[in-house]
Amino acid sequence: MGVPETEEEEQHTTDSEEKTLDIFRLRDEVVNDYRRYIESFLTIRDSKVYHFVQQALNQGHLWQDPLIQLNPAYEKLLPPKI
């Protein structure tokens, strides 16, 4: 990487170097984006139906909880003897 030419470029470089990937935060951002996308198609005039749909969305009926798995085939190997 070269020397940043602008202050904005320098700030972006500094920010990206300091950031780490938080997969749970990323998942929440994706779910929130998807919820806003779904809601953009909804025009609900009946208040009972509106509250029912909001409750269903708040309970996460359109997306599953995050799934974390370990690979059972994973085997830690010892370093080779030299």
N, CA, C and O atoms as a GROMACS GRO file, in nm:
protein
  328
    1MET      N    1   0.083  -0.118   0.000
    1MET     CA    2   0.000   0.000   0.000
    1MET      C    3   0.087   0.124   0.000
    1MET      O    4   0.189   0.130   0.070
    2GLY      N    5   0.047   0.221  -0.078
    2GLY     CA    6   0.122   0.344  -0.083
    2GLY      C    7   0.080   0.440   0.026
    2GLY      O    8  -0.003   0.407   0.111
    3VAL      N    9   0.136   0.557   0.022
    3VAL     CA   10   0.102   0.661   0.118
    3VAL      C   11  -0.033   0.719   0.081
    3VAL      O   12  -0.055   0.753  -0.036
    4PRO      N   13  -0.127   0.732   0.179
    4PRO     CA   14  -0.258   0.790   0.148
    4PRO      C   15  -0.243   0.933   0.098
    4PRO      O   16  -0.167   1.012   0.154
    5GLU      N   17  -0.318   0.966  -0.009
    5GLU     CA   18  -0.308   1.099  -0.068
    5GLU      C   19  -0.403   1.199  -0.004
    5GLU      O   20  -0.374   1.319  -0.003
    6THR      N   21  -0.513   1.152   0.049
    6THR     CA   22  -0.610   1.243   0.111
    6THR      C   23  -0.635   1.202   0.255
    6THR      O   24  -0.604   1.090   0.296
    7GLU      N   25  -0.692   1.296   0.331
    7GLU     CA   26  -0.724   1.267   0.472
    7GLU      C   27  -0.829   1.157   0.480
    7GLU      O   28  -0.822   1.071   0.568
    8GLU      N   29  -0.926   1.158   0.387
    8GLU     CA   30  -1.031   1.056   0.385
    8GLU      C   31  -0.970   0.919   0.358
    8GLU      O   32  -1.006   0.821   0.424
    9GLU      N   33  -0.880   0.911   0.264
    9GLU     CA   34  -0.813   0.785   0.232
    9GLU      C   35  -0.731   0.738   0.352
    9GLU      O   36  -0.728   0.618   0.381
   10GLU      N   37  -0.665   0.830   0.420
   10GLU     CA   38  -0.586   0.795   0.538
   10GLU      C   39  -0.676   0.741   0.648
   10GLU      O   40  -0.643   0.641   0.712
   11GLN      N   41  -0.793   0.807   0.671
   11GLN     CA   42  -0.887   0.762   0.773
   11GLN      C   43  -0.940   0.624   0.739
   11GLN      O   44  -0.948   0.538   0.827
   12HIS      N   45  -0.975   0.600   0.612
   12HIS     CA   46  -1.026   0.470   0.569
   12HIS      C   47  -0.921   0.362   0.592
   12HIS      O   48  -0.954   0.254   0.641
   13THR      N   49  -0.797   0.390   0.559
   13THR     CA   50  -0.689   0.294   0.579
   13THR      C   51  -0.673   0.262   0.726
   13THR      O   52  -0.659   0.145   0.763
   14THR      N   53  -0.674   0.364   0.811
   14THR     CA   54  -0.658   0.344   0.954
   14THR      C   55  -0.776   0.264   1.010
   14THR      O   56  -0.756   0.171   1.088
   15ASP      N   57  -0.899   0.299   0.970
   15ASP     CA   58  -1.017   0.228   1.018
   15ASP      C   59  -1.014   0.082   0.977
   15ASP      O   60  -1.041  -0.006   1.059
   16SER      N   61  -0.982   0.054   0.850
   16SER     CA   62  -0.986  -0.083   0.803
   16SER      C   63  -0.878  -0.168   0.868
   16SER      O   64  -0.896  -0.288   0.885
   17GLU      N   65  -0.766  -0.108   0.904
   17GLU     CA   66  -0.660  -0.184   0.968
   17GLU      C   67  -0.696  -0.219   1.112
   17GLU      O   68  -0.650  -0.321   1.164
   18GLU      N   69  -0.779  -0.136   1.178
   18GLU     CA   70  -0.814  -0.157   1.317
   18GLU      C   71  -0.936  -0.246   1.333
   18GLU      O   72  -0.957  -0.298   1.442
   19LYS      N   73  -1.017  -0.264   1.230
   19LYS     CA   74  -1.140  -0.339   1.241
   19LYS      C   75  -1.114  -0.489   1.236
   19LYS      O   76  -1.024  -0.537   1.166
   20THR      N   77  -1.195  -0.561   1.312
   20THR     CA   78  -1.195  -0.707   1.304
   20THR      C   79  -1.336  -0.750   1.268
   20THR      O   80  -1.431  -0.674   1.289
   21LEU      N   81  -1.351  -0.868   1.216
   21LEU     CA   82  -1.481  -0.918   1.175
   21LEU      C   83  -1.553  -0.978   1.294
   21LEU      O   84  -1.505  -1.074   1.355
   22ASP      N   85  -1.667  -0.922   1.327
   22ASP     CA   86  -1.753  -0.975   1.431
   22ASP      C   87  -1.870  -1.042   1.359
   22ASP      O   88  -1.962  -0.973   1.314
   23ILE      N   89  -1.868  -1.174   1.349
   23ILE     CA   90  -1.968  -1.244   1.269
   23ILE      C   91  -2.108  -1.230   1.326
   23ILE      O   92  -2.205  -1.235   1.250
   24PHE      N   93  -2.121  -1.214   1.456
   24PHE     CA   94  -2.254  -1.199   1.516
   24PHE      C   95  -2.311  -1.062   1.484
   24PHE      O   96  -2.431  -1.048   1.460
   25ARG      N   97  -2.227  -0.960   1.485
   25ARG     CA   98  -2.272  -0.826   1.447
   25ARG      C   99  -2.307  -0.823   1.299
   25ARG      O  100  -2.405  -0.760   1.259
   26LEU      N  101  -2.226  -0.890   1.217
   26LEU     CA  102  -2.253  -0.898   1.074
   26LEU      C  103  -2.387  -0.967   1.050
   26LEU      O  104  -2.465  -0.921   0.966
   27ARG      N  105  -2.416  -1.074   1.121
   27ARG     CA  106  -2.543  -1.145   1.108
   27ARG      C  107  -2.659  -1.052   1.144
   27ARG      O  108  -2.760  -1.049   1.074
   28ASP      N  109  -2.644  -0.977   1.253
   28ASP     CA  110  -2.749  -0.885   1.295
   28ASP      C  111  -2.772  -0.776   1.190
   28ASP      O  112  -2.886  -0.738   1.165
   29GLU      N  113  -2.665  -0.728   1.129
   29GLU     CA  114  -2.678  -0.626   1.025
   29GLU      C  115  -2.751  -0.683   0.904
   29GLU      O  116  -2.836  -0.615   0.845
   30VAL      N  117  -2.718  -0.805   0.865
   30VAL     CA  118  -2.784  -0.869   0.750
   30VAL      C  119  -2.932  -0.890   0.780
   30VAL      O  120  -3.017  -0.862   0.694
   31VAL      N  121  -2.965  -0.938   0.899
   31VAL     CA  122  -3.105  -0.959   0.938
   31VAL      C  123  -3.180  -0.826   0.938
   31VAL      O  124  -3.293  -0.818   0.888
   32ASN      N  125  -3.120  -0.720   0.993
   32ASN     CA  126  -3.185  -0.589   0.995
   32ASN      C  127  -3.207  -0.534   0.853
   32ASN      O  128  -3.311  -0.476   0.824
   33ASP      N  129  -3.107  -0.554   0.766
   33ASP     CA  130  -3.123  -0.511   0.627
   33ASP      C  131  -3.235  -0.588   0.560
   33ASP      O  132  -3.315  -0.530   0.486
   34TYR      N  133  -3.242  -0.718   0.584
   34TYR     CA  134  -3.346  -0.802   0.525
   34TYR      C  135  -3.483  -0.761   0.578
   34TYR      O  136  -3.580  -0.755   0.502
   35ARG      N  137  -3.491  -0.732   0.707
   35ARG     CA  138  -3.619  -0.688   0.765
   35ARG      C  139  -3.666  -0.558   0.700
   35ARG      O  140  -3.783  -0.546   0.665
   36ARG      N  141  -3.575  -0.461   0.683
   36ARG     CA  142  -3.612  -0.336   0.617
   36ARG      C  143  -3.658  -0.361   0.474
   36ARG      O  144  -3.751  -0.297   0.426
   37TYR      N  145  -3.592  -0.454   0.405
   37TYR     CA  146  -3.630  -0.490   0.268
   37TYR      C  147  -3.772  -0.547   0.267
   37TYR      O  148  -3.855  -0.506   0.185
   38ILE      N  149  -3.801  -0.642   0.356
   38ILE     CA  150  -3.934  -0.703   0.364
   38ILE      C  151  -4.039  -0.596   0.397
   38ILE      O  152  -4.145  -0.591   0.335
   39GLU      N  153  -4.009  -0.512   0.494
   39GLU     CA  154  -4.105  -0.409   0.536
   39GLU      C  155  -4.132  -0.307   0.425
   39GLU      O  156  -4.237  -0.243   0.424
   40SER      N  157  -4.038  -0.292   0.332
   40SER     CA  158  -4.060  -0.195   0.225
   40SER      C  159  -4.174  -0.238   0.132
   40SER      O  160  -4.229  -0.155   0.059
   41PHE      N  161  -4.211  -0.367   0.134
   41PHE     CA  162  -4.321  -0.417   0.052
   41PHE      C  163  -4.454  -0.418   0.126
   41PHE      O  164  -4.558  -0.442   0.066
   42LEU      N  165  -4.451  -0.391   0.256
   42LEU     CA  166  -4.571  -0.403   0.338
   42LEU      C  167  -4.640  -0.268   0.355
   42LEU      O  168  -4.578  -0.168   0.391
   43THR      N  169  -4.769  -0.268   0.327
   43THR     CA  170  -4.855  -0.154   0.359
   43THR      C  171  -4.976  -0.213   0.430
   43THR      O  172  -5.070  -0.260   0.365
   44ILE      N  173  -4.974  -0.211   0.561
   44ILE     CA  174  -5.080  -0.274   0.640
   44ILE      C  175  -5.160  -0.164   0.708
   44ILE      O  176  -5.106  -0.085   0.786
   45ARG      N  177  -5.287  -0.159   0.677
   45ARG     CA  178  -5.373  -0.053   0.732
   45ARG      C  179  -5.447  -0.097   0.857
   45ARG      O  180  -5.480  -0.015   0.942
   46ASP      N  181  -5.475  -0.225   0.868
   46ASP     CA  182  -5.546  -0.276   0.986
   46ASP      C  183  -5.447  -0.285   1.102
   46ASP      O  184  -5.345  -0.353   1.092
   47SER      N  185  -5.476  -0.218   1.212
   47SER     CA  186  -5.382  -0.212   1.324
   47SER      C  187  -5.358  -0.349   1.387
   47SER      O  188  -5.247  -0.377   1.432
   48LYS      N  189  -5.461  -0.434   1.392
   48LYS     CA  190  -5.442  -0.569   1.449
   48LYS      C  191  -5.346  -0.651   1.363
   48LYS      O  192  -5.258  -0.719   1.415
   49VAL      N  193  -5.364  -0.644   1.234
   49VAL     CA  194  -5.276  -0.718   1.142
   49VAL      C  195  -5.135  -0.660   1.149
   49VAL      O  196  -5.037  -0.734   1.151
   50TYR      N  197  -5.126  -0.526   1.152
   50TYR     CA  198  -4.996  -0.461   1.161
   50TYR      C  199  -4.920  -0.507   1.285
   50TYR      O  200  -4.802  -0.541   1.277
   51HIS      N  201  -4.986  -0.508   1.400
   51HIS     CA  202  -4.921  -0.549   1.525
   51HIS      C  203  -4.885  -0.699   1.522
   51HIS      O  204  -4.782  -0.739   1.576
   52PHE      N  205  -4.969  -0.779   1.460
   52PHE     CA  206  -4.939  -0.921   1.447
   52PHE      C  207  -4.812  -0.941   1.363
   52PHE      O  208  -4.724  -1.019   1.400
   53VAL      N  209  -4.804  -0.872   1.251
   53VAL     CA  210  -4.687  -0.884   1.162
   53VAL      C  211  -4.562  -0.831   1.232
   53VAL      O  212  -4.456  -0.894   1.224
   54GLN      N  213  -4.572  -0.718   1.300
   54GLN     CA  214  -4.458  -0.664   1.372
   54GLN      C  215  -4.409  -0.761   1.479
   54GLN      O  216  -4.289  -0.780   1.498
   55GLN      N  217  -4.504  -0.823   1.550
   55GLN     CA  218  -4.467  -0.920   1.652
   55GLN      C  219  -4.396  -1.040   1.589
   55GLN      O  220  -4.296  -1.088   1.643
   56ALA      N  221  -4.446  -1.087   1.476
   56ALA     CA  222  -4.382  -1.200   1.406
   56ALA      C  223  -4.241  -1.163   1.361
   56ALA      O  224  -4.148  -1.243   1.374
   57LEU      N  225  -4.224  -1.042   1.309
   57LEU     CA  226  -4.091  -0.997   1.267
   57LEU      C  227  -3.998  -0.984   1.387
   57LEU      O  228  -3.881  -1.021   1.380
   58ASN      N  229  -4.050  -0.930   1.498
   58ASN     CA  230  -3.969  -0.914   1.619
   58ASN      C  231  -3.926  -1.048   1.677
   58ASN      O  232  -3.820  -1.058   1.738
   59GLN      N  233  -4.008  -1.151   1.657
   59GLN     CA  234  -3.975  -1.284   1.706
   59GLN      C  235  -3.883  -1.359   1.611
   59GLN      O  236  -3.839  -1.470   1.642
   60GLY      N  237  -3.854  -1.301   1.496
   60GLY     CA  238  -3.758  -1.361   1.403
   60GLY      C  239  -3.814  -1.474   1.320
   60GLY      O  240  -3.740  -1.567   1.286
   61HIS      N  241  -3.941  -1.470   1.284
   61HIS     CA  242  -4.001  -1.578   1.206
   61HIS      C  243  -3.946  -1.587   1.064
   61HIS      O  244  -3.964  -1.691   0.999
   62LEU      N  245  -3.883  -1.486   1.014
   62LEU     CA  246  -3.830  -1.491   0.877
   62LEU      C  247  -3.684  -1.535   0.870
   62LEU      O  248  -3.632  -1.553   0.760
   63TRP      N  249  -3.618  -1.554   0.983
   63TRP     CA  250  -3.478  -1.594   0.983
   63TRP      C  251  -3.451  -1.682   1.103
   63TRP      O  252  -3.517  -1.671   1.206
   64GLN      N  253  -3.356  -1.768   1.088
   64GLN     CA  254  -3.319  -1.860   1.195
   64GLN      C  255  -3.214  -1.798   1.285
   64GLN      O  256  -3.147  -1.701   1.248
   65ASP      N  257  -3.200  -1.856   1.404
   65ASP     CA  258  -3.092  -1.817   1.493
   65ASP      C  259  -2.959  -1.856   1.430
   65ASP      O  260  -2.955  -1.946   1.347
   66PRO      N  261  -2.850  -1.789   1.469
   66PRO     CA  262  -2.719  -1.826   1.414
   66PRO      C  263  -2.685  -1.971   1.450
   66PRO      O  264  -2.718  -2.018   1.559
   67LEU      N  265  -2.621  -2.038   1.359
   67LEU     CA  266  -2.582  -2.176   1.379
   67LEU      C  267  -2.430  -2.183   1.390
   67LEU      O  268  -2.358  -2.138   1.300
   68ILE      N  269  -2.383  -2.238   1.499
   68ILE     CA  270  -2.239  -2.253   1.519
   68ILE      C  271  -2.211  -2.403   1.528
   68ILE      O  272  -2.273  -2.474   1.607
   69GLN      N  273  -2.119  -2.450   1.446
   69GLN     CA  274  -2.086  -2.591   1.445
   69GLN      C  275  -1.935  -2.610   1.450
   69GLN      O  276  -1.858  -2.524   1.407
   70LEU      N  277  -1.895  -2.722   1.503
   70LEU     CA  278  -1.756  -2.764   1.498
   70LEU      C  279  -1.748  -2.882   1.404
   70LEU      O  280  -1.837  -2.968   1.403
   71ASN      N  281  -1.645  -2.887   1.328
   71ASN     CA  282  -1.627  -2.996   1.234
   71ASN      C  283  -1.577  -3.119   1.311
   71ASN      O  284  -1.466  -3.116   1.365
   72PRO      N  285  -1.656  -3.228   1.316
   72PRO     CA  286  -1.613  -3.346   1.392
   72PRO      C  287  -1.494  -3.416   1.327
   72PRO      O  288  -1.426  -3.494   1.393
   73ALA      N  289  -1.468  -3.388   1.200
   73ALA     CA  290  -1.355  -3.451   1.132
   73ALA      C  291  -1.224  -3.379   1.162
   73ALA      O  292  -1.117  -3.426   1.123
   74TYR      N  293  -1.232  -3.264   1.230
   74TYR     CA  294  -1.112  -3.187   1.261
   74TYR      C  295  -1.025  -3.266   1.357
   74TYR      O  296  -1.073  -3.315   1.460
   75GLU      N  297  -0.899  -3.277   1.324
   75GLU     CA  298  -0.805  -3.347   1.410
   75GLU      C  299  -0.678  -3.263   1.420
   75GLU      O  300  -0.615  -3.231   1.318
   76LYS      N  301  -0.643  -3.228   1.541
   76LYS     CA  302  -0.523  -3.148   1.560
   76LYS      C  303  -0.402  -3.240   1.546
   76LYS      O  304  -0.391  -3.342   1.615
   77LEU      N  305  -0.313  -3.203   1.457
   77LEU     CA  306  -0.192  -3.281   1.434
   77LEU      C  307  -0.075  -3.223   1.511
   77LEU      O  308  -0.066  -3.102   1.532
   78LEU      N  309   0.012  -3.310   1.552
   78LEU     CA  310   0.133  -3.264   1.618
   78LEU      C  311   0.231  -3.213   1.514
   78LEU      O  312   0.230  -3.260   1.400
   79PRO      N  313   0.314  -3.118   1.551
   79PRO     CA  314   0.413  -3.069   1.454
   79PRO      C  315   0.511  -3.181   1.418
   79PRO      O  316   0.538  -3.268   1.501
   80PRO      N  317   0.562  -3.181   1.297
   80PRO     CA  318   0.655  -3.287   1.255
   80PRO      C  319   0.783  -3.283   1.338
   80PRO      O  320   0.833  -3.176   1.373
   81LYS      N  321   0.835  -3.400   1.367
   81LYS     CA  322   0.963  -3.410   1.440
   81LYS      C  323   1.077  -3.394   1.341
   81LYS      O  324   1.080  -3.457   1.236
   82ILE      N  325   1.168  -3.308   1.378
   82ILE     CA  326   1.283  -3.285   1.289
   82ILE      C  327   1.407  -3.343   1.350
   82ILE      O  328   1.514  -3.334   1.291
   0.00000   0.00000   0.00000
